[in-house]
Amino acid sequence: MCRAIRPGMKRDDENGIDERSFRFFKAVLAYVQTIRPAPGISRLVEQLAGAAGSVGNNREEALGGSSRREFLRYNEIALRSASESVRWLRACATRRLGDQAQCSQLLDEGRQLARILGKIVISTKRGGLD
């Protein structure tokens, strides 16, 4: 059975993956504002913001999927985006870009989101795709 959201269904609670991914994106946008512009840094900032936004965007697509296979595929993409966000945040931490306390919190949240998405992918695969 596909897990698409139908009218009247409760979407997600305040600590669920969808709300957390939205808060993560907002926090990343706030964090990148703390990074001083420098040669080569703007591309990193754009990649980070894009990957962070992609987590929630792909969850939206997953929830609207017309099949379990589509639900799985978009969650796999969201997982990749979360992992990519972590990679960019690690680069920011290594280069000591922006507010390091924020960066550390975002790294932790990005890793948690990736673990949750990984569990969603695994449980969906175990449940079968037909």
Buried (B, 14 or more C-beta within 10 A) or exposed (E): EEBBBEEEEEEBEEEEBBBBBBBBBEBBEEBBEBBEEEEEBEEBBEBBBBBBBBBBBBBBBBBBBEEBEBBBBBBBBBBBBBBBBBEBBBEBBEBEBBBEEBBEBBBEBBBBBBEBBBEBBEEBEEEEEE
